[in-house]
Amino acid sequence: MDNLRFALEGAWKVLAIGLVVGAGVPVVFALGIRSLAFGAGGDAETDHAAPHPLGRVLATLCFVVVVAVVAIGLAIIVASGLGKEVSFDHVFPTFADKK
């Protein structure tokens, strides 16, 4: 019975990460696109409002988050191919030898 509990624990963790990365990153990207339209104003908006600089700042932050998540994901894939792992012991992720 413990094996079933361990399997369900692992499945739950995979599901949670899949939802965060699989659905969360596209949502952040969509918010960035919406913020970019808000920042552009004019014909990009339905009410043809004036441009808002805050929209461009929010769009830039959203796109930076998306690019960072993709870069970290690629780093993890490359590290595992090189026989290393990605360590988050410091502020920036680094490659480290597997323990």
C-alpha positions in Angstrom: 0.0 0.0 0.0 3.0 2.3 0.6 4.0 2.0 -3.1 0.6 3.4 -4.2 1.0 6.3 -1.8 4.5 7.0 -3.0 3.3 6.9 -6.7 0.4 9.3 -5.9 2.8 11.7 -4.2 5.0 11.7 -7.2 2.1 12.1 -9.6 0.8 15.0 -7.6 4.2 16.8 -7.8 4.4 16.3 -11.5 0.9 17.5 -12.0 1.6 20.7 -10.0 4.8 21.5 -11.8 3.1 20.8 -15.1 0.3 23.2 -14.3 2.6 26.0 -13.2 5.0 25.7 -16.1 2.7 24.4 -18.7 -0.2 26.8 -18.1 1.5 29.5 -16.0 4.1 30.6 -18.6 1.6 31.0 -21.4 -0.6 33.0 -19.1 2.3 35.3 -18.2 3.1 35.7 -21.9 -0.6 36.6 -22.6 -0.5 39.2 -19.9 2.6 40.6 -21.5 0.9 40.9 -24.8 -2.2 42.5 -23.2 0.1 44.9 -21.3 1.9 45.8 -24.5 -1.5 46.7 -26.1 -2.3 48.8 -23.1 1.1 50.5 -23.3 0.6 51.2 -27.1 -2.9 52.7 -26.8 -4.6 54.0 -29.9 -5.8 51.3 -32.3 -4.3 48.5 -30.1 -7.1 49.2 -27.6 -10.8 48.9 -28.1 -11.5 52.3 -26.6 -8.6 54.0 -28.5 -7.1 55.3 -25.3 -3.8 57.2 -25.0 -0.6 55.1 -24.6 0.4 54.2 -21.0 4.1 53.8 -20.2 3.2 51.5 -17.3 1.9 49.0 -19.8 5.2 48.8 -21.6 7.0 48.3 -18.3 4.6 45.5 -17.2 5.0 43.9 -20.7 8.7 44.0 -20.4 8.6 42.4 -16.9 6.3 39.6 -18.2 8.5 38.9 -21.2 11.7 38.8 -19.0 10.0 36.2 -16.7 9.0 34.1 -19.7 12.5 34.2 -21.1 14.1 33.4 -17.7 11.8 30.3 -17.3 12.7 29.1 -20.8 16.4 29.7 -20.2 16.4 27.9 -16.9 14.5 25.0 -18.5 17.0 24.7 -21.3 19.8 24.9 -18.8 18.4 22.0 -16.9 18.1 19.9 -20.1 21.6 20.8 -21.2 23.1 20.1 -17.8 21.5 16.7 -17.6 22.9 15.9 -21.0 26.4 16.8 -19.9 26.2 14.8 -16.7 25.8 17.8 -14.5 22.9 19.4 -12.6 21.7 23.0 -12.2 22.4 24.3 -8.7 20.5 27.2 -7.2 22.8 27.5 -4.2 23.7 31.1 -5.2 21.5 33.8 -6.7 22.1 32.6 -10.2 21.7 29.0 -11.4 25.0 27.3 -12.1 26.1 24.0 -13.4 27.5 21.6 -10.8 28.7 18.1 -10.8 26.1 15.5 -9.8 26.4 14.4 -6.2 
